[in-house]
């Protein structure tokens, strides 16, 4: 059974897609708030409980961070995640390569990832991704990437398996995705790439996503493209225009989202946004909790707005107001 179906298509490759898994469903484009210990001063458990307590319907957690918890805390959080999932919410389990790489922790291995997968409930899980090092030869890197994806696919029988593809350059990434879709079309229900691998500027990223979307559409128009590490609202709507479906980031923890300007500001600047959302105009809260809940409230409503813009064929017009019609025109020209 296909886990996803396109229910509406609009300009370029923008589309509304319904994802159904294990008796639950959600609609894309959508956002998964990520939880990570790298560069974050809040505990893994506290962030997870904030999301589950307020029933944000989706979240992404790192298997690496989960593994680092002591046995008692790990079992407790595994139980909380299981209860959260049973309420109809979605759990995306990341491989943890991001955290282990930036912490220079070479102890994190495929075998430890396999152990973590067996200890926690999830709806999606990623392949144990391979990062391209400077001395990595292209042929060797492609082989290692595909081998790791195939090995990771055997870790669970869930249909929510998400191969992650990396590359040194946007051109290499496009080539890698094309090769993967032709070689393993049966593994293309979901694909993930990192925003940083897609280019150094927003137009290069847009062009990369367009090319990746084309490759996926040759296999299945319902294929889901997830962009790791993308939380800037303007980037989200532009990349949704180009065919991306799912996004995640740590921005909800690190910054304040200004819903009027669709900008990301310093964490201490919430008062400067003059926000009157349900969180900001509601009961008094601890400032840190208030900012995070404000951000979560924004992302939930913003993604619903993006879906509505696509359904009404107004995403191009809205993008023009945000970034200028000349940028929209260049993006459309990329499709040719």
Secondary structure, 3 states (H helix, E strand, C coil): CCCEEEEEECCCCCEEEEEEECCEEEEECEEEEEECCCCCCCCHHHHHHHHHHCCCCEEEEEHHHHHHCCHHHHHHHHHHHHHHHHCCCEEEEECCHHHHHHCCCCCCCHHHHHHHHCCCCCCEEECCCCCCCCCCCHHHHHHHHHHHHHHHHCCCCCCCEEEECCCCCHHHHHHHHHHHHHHCHHHCCEEEEEHHHHCCCHHHHHHHHHHHHHHHHCCCCCCEEEEECCCCHHHHHHHHHCCCCEEEECHHHHCEEECCCCEEECCCCHHHHCCCCCCCCCCCCCHHHHHHHHHHHHHHHHHHHHHHHHHCCCHHHHHHHHHCHHHHHHHHHHHC
